[in-house]
Structures are given as structure tokens and as C-alpha cells.
């Protein structure tokens, strides 16, 4: 089999600053394309480093269950908006972003005062709405990391008036791969691996793909040298296992799915507040929720799949026949 080659088929920037890349890797021995594709997908989703808001101080506010005078959104809504900010820090140290705004105004990402080492990828992202007499003074801490760290698990020496925020360091929002069976001129079958990477804009899909491959190589290098004696495999402490990352994401609130009002309210009335509680349901149990129809169920499945998550009874992959050619498609 020839050496594997990589081609970038498409690389584009969307209007919201997010990035998309599509790549072709070939040739692989039959069946090996799925192994490589699934491994790259998992590492891309769980172990790509990124930047995130980790804490916020709002003038006059001591806890998240408060409201800011003259601001339409309450503190929880402001924190949720800040989690959607695609921020990129070039520093290894925590960075502080500041804003001082007076109403009437709509506060956007571009209104933040940034340190030299910080960049906002989606400057038009809405943070808050101020009425005529509204004032909003905030300090926002941004750090680099990997995976997901719930607010209650963060270790910090910050002053007590800083509110910790669930830190989502995962800049790769979705990965899809497909396997196409092809033949050489002499009739030998091989796999073509297509990978699509959807990034928040913090990291280029090309760079993320290279990092994921290097991460896999690093983890398996010692295994390749194994001769029968016990040896330790060097690890990078800040990179969690995929299963670990999945468990962490289960603690996320269902607000992270950004569902329609109807679907969200149905889940909340059924006392389903976290992704873990949602993932414990089967499809039938989901459909049995009062006033929860197929349209809402399909919406939930789509959002879960975009995060690489599945309901309890779902199959993780689907095979289909297209144009007489065997093909496999996997998405997360």
C-alpha cells in the first residue's frame, strides 16, 4: 500500500468567524480508514487545546443568582453569553478583559478592552443589553486549557467577588468523517477517508488535524517500542482521556444545547437539567415526555450528535449504500 497522503479539499471562514475544513486522507487498507477516522475524531473533539472564560467579576454583584440594575439579562444569562464568546489567548497566564458600558446600548464582543495577547474571533457576539439608565462594569478572566472544567471544580486564588464560569476549552465544535471504498487500477480495494472539521474560529482546522495526529503518535510511540518489560508511557497531564471528557460534558446544563424554547421548557418541566440526565434516556423515553414531539426529539438528537454524544439506545454509526459504492459516515 502506498504512503498515505493528505489533501485539503476545502477551507473557508464563515460570516460568524467560525472555520470549516474538509480533508482527504488516502490510501488505507480496507477497514483501517474507520480506525483512523474515529481516533482522529475523538482526539479532535476532546483534546484540542483552546481558550475560555473562567471567571467574571461584575461591579455590585456577589453571586450569579442576581440581576444588574438597568441590564435586561440577569447574571446567569450574561454568563451564558460569555461562554459563547470565541476567545483566543496567546499567553500561558490568565488574561483579564474589561468592559465599562453605559446604556442604552447592546454590548458586543468588540466592546471589550483586550490585553495585547487576546483576540476575539466573533466580535459581534452579544453579551448584554443595557437600558437607558444601565451601567455594566465587568472584568473577565480568560485562560487556556483542554476539555471542560465545571465552575465548582475550578481551583483559584481569585477574590471572592469573582464568579467562576463553566470553562469550555473545546474549540472544535463538530467533526464528521466518511469512508469511501475505491479500487486501484489492478483491482485492489482501499479506503478513502474524508474528514470535515468545524472550528469555533480559535484554531485552524488544518492545525487542529495536525495536532490530533501528533497527539495520537505521541501516545502510541512507547507502545510501538514495547519489548515485554514494563515501561511507563509518558503522558501530557493537561490532556484528559476521551471518556473523561465525555463524563465532564455530562455535567453541562441543557442550556448548552441552545434548544428552541418549546424543547427546552419540556425538558425542564420533566426535571431534566443536565446532559447526563438527558443521555440516560432512551429515544422512547424522550418521546414520552409530555408535549415532546418528534420535531423536538430530532432537534435534541441533532444537538447531541454535534457534541459527539448519543442517547442510551442509539447506534453510534450508520452504514448506507450510495450509487452502488459502499460508504460509511460518522458524525459528531
C-alpha positions as CSV (number, residue, x, y, z in Angstrom):
1,X,0.0,0.0,0.0
2,X,1.3,3.5,-0.9
3,X,2.2,6.1,1.7
4,X,-0.9,8.0,3.0
5,X,-1.3,11.4,1.5
6,X,-3.4,14.3,2.9
7,X,-5.2,16.9,0.7
8,X,-7.2,19.9,1.9
9,X,-10.4,19.9,-0.3
10,X,-12.0,22.9,1.3
11,X,-11.0,25.6,3.8
12,X,-13.3,28.5,4.5
13,X,-14.2,31.2,7.0
14,X,-17.9,31.7,7.8
15,X,-19.6,35.1,8.5
16,X,-19.6,34.5,12.2
17,X,-15.8,33.9,12.3
18,X,-16.1,30.1,12.6
19,X,-13.9,27.9,10.4
20,X,-14.6,24.8,8.2
21,X,-12.1,22.4,6.7
22,X,-12.6,19.3,4.6
23,X,-9.7,16.8,4.1
24,X,-9.0,13.7,2.2
25,X,-6.6,11.0,3.5
26,X,-5.7,8.0,1.3
27,X,-5.0,5.2,0.7
28,X,-5.7,3.0,3.8
29,X,-6.1,-0.8,3.9
30,X,-9.7,-1.8,4.0
31,X,-11.2,-1.2,7.4
32,X,-8.2,0.9,8.6
33,X,-9.8,4.2,7.4
34,X,-12.6,3.8,10.1
35,X,-10.0,3.1,12.8
36,X,-8.0,6.3,11.9
37,X,-11.1,8.4,11.3
38,X,-12.7,7.5,14.6
39,X,-9.5,8.1,16.6
40,X,-8.9,11.5,15.0
41,X,-12.5,12.5,15.6
42,X,-12.3,11.6,19.3
43,X,-9.0,13.4,19.8
44,X,-10.1,16.5,17.9
45,X,-13.3,16.8,20.0
46,X,-11.8,16.1,23.4
47,X,-8.1,17.1,23.4
48,X,-7.7,20.1,21.1
49,X,-6.5,23.0,23.4
50,X,-8.4,26.2,23.5
51,X,-9.2,29.4,25.4
52,X,-12.2,30.1,27.6
53,X,-13.8,32.5,30.0
54,X,-13.2,31.0,33.5
55,X,-14.3,33.8,35.9
56,X,-16.2,37.1,35.8
57,X,-16.4,40.0,38.2
58,X,-19.5,42.3,37.8
59,X,-19.5,45.5,39.8
60,X,-22.1,45.3,42.6
61,X,-22.7,41.6,42.1
62,X,-21.6,38.9,44.5
63,X,-23.2,35.8,43.1
64,X,-24.7,34.5,39.9
65,X,-28.3,34.5,41.1
66,X,-28.6,38.3,40.8
67,X,-29.7,40.9,38.4
68,X,-27.8,44.0,37.3
69,X,-29.8,47.3,37.5
70,X,-30.5,48.6,34.1
71,X,-29.4,45.4,32.3
72,X,-32.1,43.3,30.5
73,X,-30.3,40.0,31.1
74,X,-29.8,38.6,34.5
75,X,-26.3,37.4,35.6
76,X,-26.9,33.8,34.6
77,X,-27.8,34.9,31.1
78,X,-24.7,37.2,30.9
79,X,-22.5,34.2,31.9
80,X,-24.1,32.0,29.3
81,X,-23.5,34.7,26.7
82,X,-19.8,34.9,27.7
83,X,-19.4,31.2,27.3
84,X,-20.3,31.6,23.7
85,X,-17.5,34.2,23.2
86,X,-14.9,32.7,20.9
87,X,-11.7,34.0,22.5
88,X,-8.1,33.2,21.7
89,X,-5.3,33.8,24.2
90,X,-1.6,33.7,23.1
91,X,-0.4,33.7,26.7
92,X,0.2,30.9,29.2
93,X,-1.0,33.1,32.0
94,X,-4.6,34.1,32.8
95,X,-5.6,37.3,31.0
96,X,-8.2,39.9,32.1
97,X,-10.7,41.5,29.7
98,X,-12.6,44.6,30.8
99,X,-15.7,46.4,29.8
100,X,-17.3,49.6,31.1
101,X,-20.6,50.4,29.2
102,X,-23.5,52.8,29.7
103,X,-26.9,52.4,28.3
104,X,-28.8,52.5,26.1
105,X,-26.6,50.0,24.4
106,X,-26.1,46.5,23.2
107,X,-22.8,45.2,24.5
108,X,-20.9,43.1,22.0
109,X,-17.6,41.2,22.0
110,X,-15.9,44.0,20.1
111,X,-16.7,46.4,23.0
112,X,-14.3,44.5,25.3
113,X,-11.0,46.1,26.2
114,X,-8.4,43.4,25.4
115,X,-4.9,42.7,26.5
116,X,-2.3,42.5,23.7
117,X,-2.3,38.7,23.9
118,X,-6.0,38.2,23.5
119,X,-8.2,38.1,20.3
120,X,-12.0,37.9,20.0
121,X,-12.9,35.7,17.0
122,X,-16.6,36.6,17.0
123,X,-16.6,40.4,17.8
124,X,-20.3,40.7,17.0
125,X,-21.3,38.2,19.7
126,X,-23.9,39.7,22.0
127,X,-23.1,39.9,25.7
128,X,-25.8,42.1,27.3
129,X,-28.5,44.7,26.6
130,X,-28.4,47.9,28.6
131,X,-31.5,50.2,29.1
132,X,-31.3,54.0,29.4
133,X,-30.0,54.0,32.9
134,X,-28.0,50.8,32.7
135,X,-24.3,50.5,33.6
136,X,-22.2,47.4,33.2
137,X,-18.6,47.2,34.6
138,X,-17.0,43.8,34.3
139,X,-13.7,42.0,34.5
140,X,-13.5,38.7,32.5
141,X,-10.7,36.2,33.1
142,X,-9.6,34.1,30.1
143,X,-7.3,31.1,30.4
144,X,-6.0,28.3,28.2
145,X,-6.8,24.7,28.8
146,X,-8.2,21.4,27.4
147,X,-11.7,19.8,27.7
148,X,-14.3,21.0,30.1
149,X,-14.0,22.2,33.7
150,X,-17.2,22.8,35.7
151,X,-17.2,26.0,37.7
152,X,-17.3,24.1,41.0
153,X,-14.2,22.2,40.1
154,X,-12.0,25.2,39.4
155,X,-9.1,25.9,41.7
156,X,-8.4,29.5,42.0
157,X,-7.0,32.1,44.4
158,X,-9.1,34.9,43.0
159,X,-11.0,37.3,45.2
160,X,-14.4,36.1,46.5
161,X,-16.3,38.6,44.2
162,X,-15.2,36.7,41.1
163,X,-17.9,34.3,39.9
164,X,-16.4,31.1,38.4
165,X,-17.8,30.1,35.0
166,X,-18.0,26.6,33.4
167,X,-14.9,26.6,31.2
168,X,-15.4,25.0,27.8
169,X,-11.9,24.9,26.2
170,X,-13.1,22.8,23.2
171,X,-12.7,24.9,20.1
172,X,-13.7,22.0,17.7
173,X,-17.5,22.0,17.7
174,X,-18.1,19.2,15.3
175,X,-16.2,16.5,13.4
176,X,-17.6,14.3,10.7
177,X,-15.8,11.6,8.7
178,X,-16.8,9.3,5.9
179,X,-15.2,6.2,4.4
180,X,-15.3,5.6,0.6
181,X,-14.3,2.3,-0.9
182,X,-12.1,2.7,-4.1
183,X,-10.0,0.5,-6.3
184,X,-6.5,0.7,-7.7
185,X,-6.1,0.1,-11.5
186,X,-5.2,-3.6,-10.7
187,X,-8.4,-4.1,-8.7
188,X,-7.2,-3.9,-5.1
189,X,-9.7,-2.2,-2.8
190,X,-8.7,0.6,-0.4
191,X,-10.3,3.2,1.9
192,X,-10.5,6.9,1.3
193,X,-11.0,8.8,4.5
194,X,-12.8,12.2,4.3
195,X,-12.8,14.4,7.4
196,X,-14.8,17.5,8.0
197,X,-13.8,19.8,10.9
198,X,-16.0,22.6,12.2
199,X,-14.0,25.0,14.4
200,X,-15.2,28.0,16.5
201,X,-12.5,30.0,14.8
202,X,-10.0,29.8,17.6
203,X,-7.9,27.2,15.7
204,X,-7.5,26.5,12.0
205,X,-8.9,23.1,11.0
206,X,-5.6,22.3,9.3
207,X,-3.7,23.0,12.5
208,X,-6.2,21.0,14.6
209,X,-5.9,18.0,12.4
210,X,-2.1,18.0,12.6
211,X,-2.2,18.4,16.4
212,X,-4.6,15.5,16.8
213,X,-2.4,13.2,14.6
214,X,0.7,14.3,16.6
215,X,-1.2,13.6,19.9
216,X,-2.0,10.1,18.8
217,X,1.6,9.4,17.6
218,X,3.0,10.6,20.9
219,X,0.7,8.4,23.0
220,X,1.4,5.3,20.9
221,X,5.2,5.8,20.4
222,X,6.1,4.0,23.6
223,X,3.7,1.1,22.8
224,X,5.5,0.7,19.4
225,X,8.8,0.2,21.3
226,X,7.3,-2.3,23.8
227,X,9.5,-5.4,24.2
228,X,7.8,-7.3,27.0
229,X,9.2,-5.4,30.0
230,X,7.1,-2.9,32.0
231,X,7.6,0.6,30.8
232,X,5.8,3.8,31.6
233,X,4.0,5.7,28.9
234,X,4.7,9.5,29.1
235,X,1.5,11.5,29.2
236,X,0.6,15.1,29.0
237,X,-1.2,15.8,32.3
238,X,-3.5,18.6,30.9
239,X,-5.0,16.3,28.2
240,X,-7.9,14.2,29.6
241,X,-8.9,10.9,28.2
242,X,-11.8,10.9,25.7
243,X,-14.0,9.0,28.2
244,X,-13.1,11.6,30.9
245,X,-14.0,14.5,28.6
246,X,-17.4,12.8,27.8
247,X,-18.1,12.4,31.6
248,X,-17.2,16.0,32.1
249,X,-19.6,17.1,29.4
250,X,-22.4,15.2,31.1
251,X,-22.3,17.8,33.9
252,X,-23.1,20.6,31.5
253,X,-26.5,22.2,31.7
254,X,-29.0,21.5,28.9
255,X,-28.8,25.3,28.1
256,X,-25.5,24.4,26.3
257,X,-27.6,22.7,23.6
258,X,-29.2,26.0,22.7
259,X,-32.6,24.3,22.1
260,X,-35.8,26.0,20.9
261,X,-38.0,27.4,23.7
262,X,-40.5,24.6,23.4
263,X,-38.0,21.7,23.6
264,X,-36.1,23.4,26.4
265,X,-39.2,24.0,28.5
266,X,-40.5,20.4,28.0
267,X,-37.1,19.1,29.3
268,X,-37.1,21.4,32.3
269,X,-40.7,20.5,33.2
270,X,-39.6,16.9,33.2
271,X,-36.8,17.8,35.6
272,X,-34.1,17.1,33.1
273,X,-31.4,19.7,33.8
274,X,-28.1,18.3,32.7
275,X,-26.7,16.5,29.7
276,X,-26.1,13.4,31.8
277,X,-29.8,13.2,32.8
278,X,-30.7,13.6,29.1
279,X,-28.2,11.0,27.9
280,X,-29.6,8.4,30.3
281,X,-32.9,8.4,28.4
282,X,-33.8,6.1,25.5
283,X,-35.4,7.6,22.4
284,X,-38.8,6.2,23.5
285,X,-38.4,7.7,27.0
286,X,-37.6,11.1,25.3
287,X,-40.8,10.8,23.2
288,X,-42.9,10.0,26.2
289,X,-42.1,13.4,27.8
290,X,-45.3,15.4,27.9
291,X,-45.8,17.7,24.9
292,X,-42.5,16.5,23.4
293,X,-43.0,15.7,19.7
294,X,-40.8,14.2,17.0
295,X,-39.6,17.6,15.9
296,X,-38.3,18.4,19.3
297,X,-36.7,14.9,19.6
298,X,-35.0,15.4,16.3
299,X,-33.7,18.8,17.4
300,X,-32.2,17.2,20.6
301,X,-30.6,14.4,18.7
302,X,-29.0,16.8,16.2
303,X,-27.5,19.0,19.0
304,X,-26.3,15.9,20.9
305,X,-24.6,14.4,17.8
306,X,-22.9,17.8,17.1
307,X,-21.2,17.3,20.5
308,X,-20.3,13.7,19.9
309,X,-23.0,12.4,22.4
310,X,-25.8,9.9,22.0
311,X,-28.9,8.7,23.8
312,X,-28.7,5.5,25.7
313,X,-30.1,3.2,23.0
314,X,-28.6,4.9,19.9
315,X,-26.3,3.3,17.4
316,X,-23.0,5.2,17.1
317,X,-22.6,4.8,13.4
318,X,-24.7,4.2,10.3
319,X,-23.9,2.4,7.1
320,X,-25.6,3.3,3.8
321,X,-25.4,2.4,0.2
322,X,-24.9,5.2,-2.3
323,X,-24.5,4.9,-6.0
324,X,-23.5,1.2,-5.7
325,X,-20.4,2.2,-3.7
326,X,-20.0,1.1,0.0
327,X,-19.6,4.1,2.2
328,X,-19.7,4.8,5.9
329,X,-20.5,8.1,7.5
330,X,-19.8,9.1,11.1
331,X,-20.5,12.5,12.7
332,X,-20.2,14.2,16.0
